[in-house]
Amino acid sequence: MVWSVFMILAKSRGKLRSLKNYLGLALSVRATISDSKSDFHKEFPYVIPPIYRKLADELLVELHLLSHQKNFNNNSIFATGLLEIFKTFTNGYRPSEHISKLFNALCNCNGFNPTEINNSSEQLNNKSKSWTKDELKEFLIQIKDINKENSYYSRINAVGIYKLISELPYCKNIKVEDLNKEISIATELLGYHYSRVEKDISMYKSNIEKMKQALEIIALNTSPK
């Protein structure tokens, strides 16, 4: 049985990666960024509009790097951040039926399960709708304890924290400085540096504005004269 598995693995790097993801084996052979890009284009053989191409490239590279980071943990905060980034920056994507295919391809080519990402984020969003401060604190402490040996920080986590905190019942319609304070407390509980999280959230917000402006310009240039 073992020998037959390794015979299958020896056939091709692409099959090796698929089998590794399926069985969860910690194999020594690692995919390169070229492998990930090749797998991506096989699953998503469509032309990506220029304004969305940068998003696809950056997420593909970031997910590739995270897939090789031993101390990275794919938890519900990460899943929420990833989906928030993707949904925000694919706003207006056409054809719309390609959006889910694009997300699935970005995840699959790097060994992430898109269904698990969606489910993890959805479960967190549903649970947190009625959370109190104490319940949030309990959740964040639990996340930190689980991730003791796997606490690698990613800017995607920062967006996940921002999304989670800003959607809490007691954080809606509060002043920006009060929201930032809540984010700072959450960041500390998770063991991250607030200065870095704050910087990544600020960059995220800035990019949202740039994206809106770009889409507005495109709309003006393509509207009937």
N, C-alpha and C positions, 0 to 999 in steps of 0.2 A: 504493500500500500504506500509506504513512505517513498520507495524507489519510483513508483509510478507517478507520484506527485512531482518529484524533482525532474522526471523526464518531461513532464508537461511544462514545467517552469523553464526548461532549457530550450524550448522551441522558439520563443521570441520574447523580447523585453516587454512588448505590449501585453502579451498574455500573462507574463509574470506579474506585472503590476495589477492586472485585473484579479488574478488569483490571490495575490497578496491581500488586496482590499477585501475580497470575499471571505477568505479564511482568517484574516486578522493575524497573519504570520509576521513576526519581526524578522524579515529577511534582510540580508546585508546589501543586496543590490538596490541602488537608489536611482530613481528616475531623474533625468536632467530637466532643465527648463525647456529644452528642445523637445523632449519626450512629451511633456505636458502640453505644449503648444500643438504638437502633432495630434495628440489624442483629442484636444479641444476642437481642432478644425475637422477632424473626422466625425465628431458628434454634432458639430454645428457648422455645416458647410454653406453658410450664408454670408452675404456681404453685410458687415456691420456699418451703419451710418457713421460718418466721420466724427460727429459730436459725441457718440457713445463709444468710440473705439478705444479712447484713452482709459475709460472706466474698465472695459473688458481686459485690456492689457495689464493695468495696475492690479486688478483683483486676481487675475491669473497668476501673476508673479508673486503677489503677497501670499496667496493660498499655497502656492508651490513651496515657498520658503517656510511657511508654518508647518507644512506637512513633514518637513525634515527636522523640525525643531523638537528635540526630545522633551523639553520642559513646557511645551505648549499643551493646553487643555481645551478641548472643544466643548465648552459648557453652554448653558442657556443664555448667558450674557453675551458671549461671542456670537452665538447664533442670531440673537436679536440685533446685534450691531451689523452683522453681515447682511441680513435681510433689509435692514433699514437703509444702509448705504446703497444696496442694489436697487431697491424700489425707488428711492429718491432720485438716483441718477439715471434711471431708465424711464423716468416720466416723459411721456410723449413718444416713446419708441414705437416705430412702425416697421413692419406689421406687428400688431400687439400679440398675435399668437406665437411670435418668436421669443417673447420675453421669458417665459418659463423654460423654454428650450435653452436659451442662453445661460440662465442661472444653473440649470442642471449640468450643462456642459462644463461650465467653470468649476463646479464642485467635483464632478466625476473625474475630470482629467487630473485632479490633484488628490484623489483618494477620499474626498469628503462625500458623505451621503446626503444629497439634497433633501430627501424626504425627512431624514432625521433632523436636519437643520431647521426645516419648516416646523416640524412637530415640537421640537425643543423650544423654539421661539414662541410658538402659539400657546404652549402650556404655561410658559412664564408670563406672557401677557394676560392670559385668562386669570391666573392665580393672583397676580399683583393688582388687579382692578379694585380689590377691596382691602388691600394691605394697610395696616397702620405702621407707624414708625418702628414699633417694636418688632412687628412681623418682618419688615424689611431688614432690620438689623440682624434678626435671627437667620434669615436667608443668606445674607452676605457673609456672616461668620461661618455658616455651613459651607458655602462655596470656598472660602479661604482655607478651611480645614481640609476639605477634600483635595484642594489643589496645592497642598504644602510643597510637594516635590515637583509640581507642574504649574508654576505661576508665571510663565513667560507672558510678558505684556505685548499686546498688539494694539495699534490705533483702532482696530475694529472693536476691541473691548471698550475703548473710550466712548465710541458711538453707542454701544450697547448700554453702557452706564447712563449716558445722557437720555436715551430713549426710555429706559426703565424708570428713571427718577422723574422725568418730565411728565410721564403718563400716570403717576401715582395720584390718587384722589386728593390728597392733601397738598400736592405740589402744583396742581392746575390753577392757573390764574394768579400765581404769586409773583412777586417782583423778581427780576432777573438776579439780583444780588442774593435773594433768599434761595432761589433755585440753585445758584452756584454753591451756596453754603451746604445745601443738602447733597449735592454732587461731591463736594469735598469730603463730607463725612463718609459717604459710601465708598469713595476712593480709598480713604484711610483704612476702612474696615476690610477692604479687599487686599490691602498691602501694597498699593500702587502709589507712585508719587503724583500728587495733585497737579503740580506744575506741568508735568508731561501730559496728563489727561486733559487739563484745561487748554493746553496748546493744541492738542489734536481735535478737541471739540470746536475750538475757535476756527481751525483750518477747515473743518467739515462744514461749519455754517457759512464760511466765506465762499467755499466752493459751490454751495447751494445757490448763493446769490449770483455767482458767475454763470452757473448753468441756466438759471432763469433768464438772465440777460441774453445769453447766447440763443436760447430758444425763442425769445421775443424778436431778436434780430432776424432769425431764420423765418419766423412767421411773417414778418413784415416784407421780407424779400421774396417770399413765395406766394403772398396773397395776390389776388387778381387786381390789376391796376384799373 
